[in-house]
Amino acid sequence: MVQHSEEESLACCSLLEKDYICIFFIKMFTEKTFPKYWYHIIAIVTVAVWGTTFVSTKVLIQKGLSPAEILLYRFTLAYAGIWLLGRRKLLSKSIKDELMFVAAGLCGGSLYFIFENTALEITLASNVSLIICTSPIFTAFLSFLIYRKEKLKSHLILGSFMALLGVALVVFNGSFILQISPLGDILTILSALSWAFYGIILRQLNGSYSILFITRKVFFYGIVTLLPFIFLSPSVTITPSLLTQPVILVNILFLGLIASLLCFVMWNSAVKELGVVQTSNYIYFVPLVTLLTSAIIIDEQITIVALLGSVFILFGVYVAEKGFHFGLRKQRS
């Protein structure tokens, strides 16, 4: 029998209480309609949580779990949770839609995380953090190419590049060292492209299916498309015995129930209400959240350059968003 301290038991109980809160919020987001500004807040909260997942994933890797194993546990737990919330419908309306769900699980699940986590093992984390933030730009251009009626507005392009410049300043935090690793950087670009395609696919599905159904399908096909990689890769090991360690269990519960189950429902809700391009711009906040989290938890120093980058991110996102709601000129009577 593995003995746990009273503090560890209390930590697990505390997280279980948070799980009930997680279920409450999921039902609230999927069963109620909020004013539009609330979905901006939902998107910001989502990327705030995602900005902290790097620390959690790093802890699990240091404890001996592989990136693919972490994703398997994370998505399996999320799928089990969402199945309990919305299990009425199993299949989509057509084979075409089912294939789109496969693509969503592939792009927003297995491919995105495999590319990103593999890149982290090859190249610098700063490179990955910077390149992954090109996803909103890819999303905007893909949306323009697929939906020709939508024009690339100048304020969107300007705001996106301003935010990307801010991301660069935040990521390097005053230490401008860019180590070129072609394979790692290419994998990160593929990861950003995968997330962009995921957003485009969401747009196609949002009009026909509920948020819970879409998210459940994404988790399911994320797991299904991950399994061949696990079985065919000799470097991937599955060690369920490690889950008996409270630190590992707590981090897996956080990644599965909060960062995946709750946050994917929140993100998909925001995409449905705000649109994929507008919601994707909030991804620029992820390095900013990571910077603040690192300063609070591990006492990393925040430089003037990083603060300047934060200003660029905030102002860039504002410029990119401005035309959607506040840029419309009133007609003169």
Residue pairs with C-beta under 8 A, 6 or more apart in sequence:
2 244
4 12
4 246
8 246
9 246
11 246
11 250
12 246
12 249
12 250
15 250
15 253
15 254
18 257
18 258
19 81
19 253
19 257
22 81
22 257
22 258
22 261
22 262
23 81
23 85
25 262
25 266
26 82
26 85
26 212
26 261
26 262
26 265
27 85
29 42
29 211
29 265
29 266
29 269
30 86
30 210
30 211
30 212
30 265
30 269
34 42
36 273
36 274
36 325
39 269
39 270
39 273
39 274
39 279
40 270
40 274
40 282
42 266
42 269
42 270
43 266
43 267
43 270
43 274
43 279
43 282
44 282
44 285
45 266
46 263
46 266
46 267
46 270
46 282
47 282
47 283
47 285
47 286
47 289
48 285
48 289
49 258
49 259
49 262
49 263
50 259
50 263
50 286
50 289
51 285
51 286
51 287
51 288
51 289
51 290
51 293
52 289
52 290
52 293
53 255
53 259
54 125
54 290
55 293
55 294
55 297
56 251
56 254
56 255
56 259
57 67
57 70
57 117
57 251
57 255
59 247
59 251
60 70
60 248
60 251
60 252
60 255
61 67
61 70
63 242
63 245
63 247
63 248
64 239
64 242
65 73
65 239
65 242
65 248
66 235
66 236
66 237
67 113
67 114
67 117
67 118
67 120
67 121
68 114
68 117
68 226
68 229
68 230
68 233
68 236
69 230
69 236
69 237
69 238
69 239
70 117
70 252
70 255
71 109
71 110
71 113
71 114
71 117
71 222
71 226
72 223
72 226
72 230
72 238
73 243
73 252
73 255
73 256
74 252
74 255
74 256
74 259
74 260
75 109
75 219
75 222
75 223
75 226
75 256
75 260
76 223
76 256
77 252
77 253
77 256
77 257
77 260
77 261
78 219
78 256
78 257
78 260
78 261
78 264
79 216
79 219
79 220
79 223
81 256
81 257
81 261
82 212
82 215
82 216
82 219
82 261
82 265
83 216
85 212
86 210
86 212
86 213
86 216
89 213
91 98
92 98
92 100
92 101
92 209
92 217
93 208
97 205
97 208
97 209
100 201
100 204
100 205
101 205
101 214
101 217
101 218
101 221
102 221
102 224
102 225
103 197
103 201
104 198
104 201
104 202
104 205
104 214
104 217
104 218
104 221
105 217
105 218
105 219
105 220
105 221
105 222
105 223
105 224
105 225
106 194
106 221
106 222
106 225
107 194
107 195
107 197
107 198
107 201
108 194
108 195
108 198
108 201
108 202
108 218
108 222
109 218
109 219
109 221
109 222
109 223
109 225
109 226
110 222
110 223
110 225
110 226
110 229
111 190
111 191
111 194
111 225
112 191
112 194
112 195
112 198
113 191
114 226
114 229
115 187
115 188
115 190
115 191
115 194
116 128
116 132
116 187
116 188
116 191
118 184
118 187
119 127
119 128
119 184
119 185
119 187
119 188
119 191
120 128
122 181
122 183
122 184
122 187
123 179
123 181
123 183
123 184
123 185
123 188
124 177
124 179
124 181
124 184
126 171
126 172
126 177
126 178
127 178
127 179
127 181
127 184
127 185
127 188
128 184
128 188
129 167
129 171
129 286
129 287
129 290
130 167
130 168
130 171
130 172
130 287
131 185
131 188
131 189
131 192
132 188
132 191
132 192
132 195
132 283
132 286
133 163
133 164
133 167
133 192
133 283
133 284
133 286
133 287
134 164
134 189
134 192
135 192
135 193
135 195
135 196
135 280
135 283
136 160
136 163
136 196
136 277
136 280
136 281
136 283
136 284
137 160
137 161
137 164
138 192
138 193
138 196
139 195
139 196
139 199
139 200
139 276
139 277
139 280
140 152
140 156
140 157
140 160
140 277
140 280
141 152
142 196
142 197
142 200
143 150
143 200
143 203
143 276
143 277
144 150
144 151
144 152
146 200
153 323
155 319
155 320
155 322
155 323
155 327
156 277
156 320
156 323
158 319
158 320
159 281
159 316
159 317
159 318
159 319
159 320
159 321
159 322
160 281
160 316
160 320
161 316
162 312
162 315
162 316
162 319
163 281
163 284
163 312
163 313
163 316
163 317
163 320
164 284
164 316
165 309
165 312
165 316
166 284
166 288
166 308
166 309
166 310
166 311
166 312
166 313
166 314
166 315
166 316
167 284
167 287
167 309
167 313
168 309
169 305
169 306
169 308
169 309
169 312
170 287
170 288
170 291
170 306
170 309
170 310
170 313
171 287
171 309
172 178
172 305
173 291
173 300
173 301
173 302
173 303
173 305
173 306
174 303
174 304
174 305
174 306
195 283
196 280
199 271
199 276
199 277
199 279
199 280
200 276
202 214
202 268
202 271
202 272
202 276
203 271
203 275
203 276
205 214
206 214
206 268
206 271
206 272
211 265
211 268
211 269
211 272
212 265
214 268
215 261
215 264
215 265
215 268
218 264
219 260
219 261
219 264
229 236
230 236
230 238
242 248
243 249
243 252
267 279
270 279
271 279
275 324
278 321
278 324
281 317
281 320
281 321
282 317
284 313
284 316
284 317
285 313
285 317
287 313
288 309
288 310
288 313
291 300
291 302
291 306
291 310
292 302
294 300
295 301
295 302
